[in-house]
């Protein structure tokens, strides 16, 4: 698994800039897995990513912790899932997230690292840390390796 250097996230603006930098590299059908402790910025990053991909400012982007999946009409369209409360692969499978990917959605999944294979594999993983606030991108699969290499240039 290839990974990027650590990216300092001193401010929310830094997180928005990360989303803006990554957004043009993501395509329909990609899988972006967000990992890190509670409160580390996963949902905030998703909000910034949605804005970078064309979501109107007035549209609310919230954590899908209880609804499990939110969809946003961006370009490409995003399916944002939170698997924190799910207990096993069977529960994840019932959500049909792999089909969302097949239908051309960019799949952004919080707490999805244990389910990458179930979600169709080939994932870009964005790992957040709290103290200090940083992020690191990792790639699992050929397409994600290419995306990461482009990001690191």
N, C-alpha and C positions, 0 to 999 in steps of 0.2 A: 504494500500500500504506500503510495507516494503522498507526501504532505507538504504544505506550504510553510514558509516561515511564519512565526507568530505575527498577528496583526494587532497592534495596540488599539484599544477602544476606550480612550480616555473620556469621550463625551458621546452623547446620543448622535451628534453630528458625524462622528467617526463611524458609527454603525450605519447611518444613512449613506455615507460615502461608500462603505463596503458593499451595501446593497446595490447602489448605483453602478459600481464597478463590475459586480458580478452579473447583474441583470442582462446585459447584452450578450453574455456568453451562454445563457440558458435557453433551451429550446423546448418546444412541445414534446411531451413524452419523457422528459428528463426527471430524475429523482434527486431531490435535495433533502438530505436528512439533517435535522438540527438537533444537536445534543449539547448537554451542559446542565448544571444545577438549576433548580427553580430560581427565577429572578435574574438569570444571566443574560437575558435579552433575545430569546428565541422568537417570541411573538412580536416584539418591537422590530426586530430585523425583518420578519415576514411583512409587517405593515410597510416598512420602508421599501422592500422588494416590490410589493404590490403597487406602490406609488411610482416606483421606477419603471414599472411595466405598464403604466397608463391608467391605473385606478384613480377615479376622481377623488379629490380631497374630502368631499363630504361623505364618501362611503366609509362605513365603519369596518375596521379590521380588528377582530378580537380573538382571544384564545379560544380554540374549539374544544377545550377540556371537557365540557359537558355535552356538547352536541356532536363531538368527535370529528366532524368534517365541515368546513366552510368552503364555498366556491366563490371565486372572484372573476369577473369579466375583465381580464387584463389581456395583454398580448405577449405571449400565449396565455390562455386562461389558466388559472391556478386552482388546484384543489389543495387546501391546507388542512392537514389532519394532526390530531394530538392523540398519541397512543398511550399516554401516561397511565390511564386508569384500566387499560386492557390487560388481561392476565395471561393470555396465550395466543398462539398463532391462529387458532380456530376463530377467536373473536376478531382478530385483525382481518382474516380472510373474508368474514361476513361483510366487511365494509366495502369490498369490491374496489379497493384502491388501485389494484393492478389494471383493472378495466378502465379506470379514469385515465391512467397513463396511456393505455392503448387508444383511448379516444382523443388523445392529443392535448391533454392537460399537463402542465408542469406540476408535478406532485411534490409538495413541501410538507415534510413529516417531522413533527416534534416527537422525540423519544422513539424514533423508528429504527435505531441502529440494530437491535436484535432481529429485525424483520426484513432486512434488505433483500435477501433472497426471495422471500415471499412476495415482496413488492415489485419483483421483476429484475432485481439485481442492478448492477452498474449504477452506482450512486456517488454523488458528490456529498461529502459529509462536512458540515460546518460545526466545529466543536467550540463552544463558548466556555470561558472560565470567568469566575467572579473576582478573585483576588490574586493577582491583578486582573482587571478587565481586559481580556484578550480573546482572540479567535484564531482558529487554525483550520484551514481547508485540507481535507484528505480525499483521495480518490480511490474508488474500488470498482475497477472495470475499465475497459479500453476507452470508451467515449468520455468518461469522467476524467481519465488520465489526460486526454487531449484538452479538455476544458481547463483542468488545473494547470497544465503547461502554458496555455494561453494566458490564464490569469496571472501567473508568476512572471511573465515577460516584462 
